[in-house]
Amino acid sequence: MTISRSVLIGIRRFSADAAPLEACGLLFGDGVGITGFRATGNVAEQPETRFEIEPGALFAALRAERAGGPRVVGYWHSHPSGDATPSATDAAMAAPDGKLWLVVGGETVTAWRAGERGLHGRFEAVALEIA
């Protein structure tokens, strides 16, 4: 999976700016690469240790996709603790829908595909290549 260098820089910046809270947002692309992102509000009750993408932003992106806009290929969030591995809580939240999950821990960014096996029974690692 490729990711645009500018997308990577932007996600890292939003994540650093949000610390000690978790940052989160949407990923856009074509299934082969991640070409765009959007930071959204984190509306979780405990944003220090959890994330929940602001529903209005998610619904607006999905409506735009249906109208011919950018395809939502996944989600991103940060772990201010510095661990870029999905947590058991992330796995419990993730639908096995094949969407990508990017996790930011400091400068490290990892990618995962949500399915029915793998880490925590939910995530399979995806190699990222900077484009």
N, C-alpha and C positions, 0 to 999 in steps of 0.2 A: 504494500500500500504506500503510495507516495503522499507526501504532505508538503504544501507550499512553505518555503522558508518564512515568508511574511506571516502566514497563519501561525506557525510555531512560535515566532517572536511575539505575536499579539497575545496568544493564549498564555505564554509565560508571563508577560507583562501584567495582564489582568489578574493572574493568580498571585503574583508578588504583591500587587497593590491591595488585594483583598485580605491578605494575611493579617491577623491570625484566623480569619474566617475562610471557609471554603468558597472558592469562586466556581461558577458553572456556566454552561452555555450549550449551544448547538453547533454541529458540524455539517458543512455542506460539501457536496462533491458529486462524483459520477460513478461511484462504486469501485473505481480503480485508484482514485486519488481524492484527497481532501483538499479542496480548493478555496474554501471559505469557512468562516466561523462567525458566531455572534455571541457576545457575552449577554447573559440574562441575569435577572435578580435571583438570589438564593432565598427562597421563602421557607426554608426548613425551620422548625422550632428551635433547633440547636445548630446554627450555622457554623459553629466552631468545629463540629465533628460530623456533620451531615450536610447533604445538599438536596435541594428540590428545585428544579427549574421552574421559574415563574410560569404558571399555566397559560396566561394570556400570550406570552411570547412564543410558547410552543404551538399553541393553536393557530396563531397568526402565521407562523412559518409553514405549518402543514396546509393551511388554506392557500398560501402563496404557491406552495409546491403543486397543489392540485390545479392551480390556475396557470401553470407553466413556469413558475419561478424555480429557484434553486432547490435541488433535492436534499432533503434532510437525511444524512447518512449515519448520524449518530450524535453523541453527546460528549462533553468534556467536563471535568471538574478537577479541583486541586485537593491535595492532601497537605495542609500546612505543616504536618509533622515531618514531611520530607520523603515519605514512603510512596513511591509511584506504582504500587501494586493495589489492585482492587481489594477492598475489604469484604468481609462476610456480609456486612450491611449493604454494600454496593450490590453484591450478588442477590440478596433478598429483594432489592428494588428493581433489578433488571429483568425485563421480559426476555424470553429466549427467541428474540425476533431477528437475530442476525445483525443488529445495529452495532456500530463501532462505539467503543467507550475509550476515550483518552483520559489518562490519569496523570496529573502533573504533581511531581514532588520535587520542589526546588527547581533545578535546571533539567532534571530528568523527566522525560515524557514517554509513557508507554501506551501501547494500543492493544485493545482486546476486542474480540467479537463475542457478543452475547448469544449463547446457545444453550444446549442441554447437557454439556459436559465441560470438563476442564477445571480450572481453579475455582474452588468453592462450588463445584458442580454447575458452573455457569459461564466462565470466561476462558476462551482460548486466545493465547498470545498471537498478535499480528505484528510482523516486522514492519517498521516504518523506514522509508527512504526519503530523505529531504530532496525536494525537486526545486 
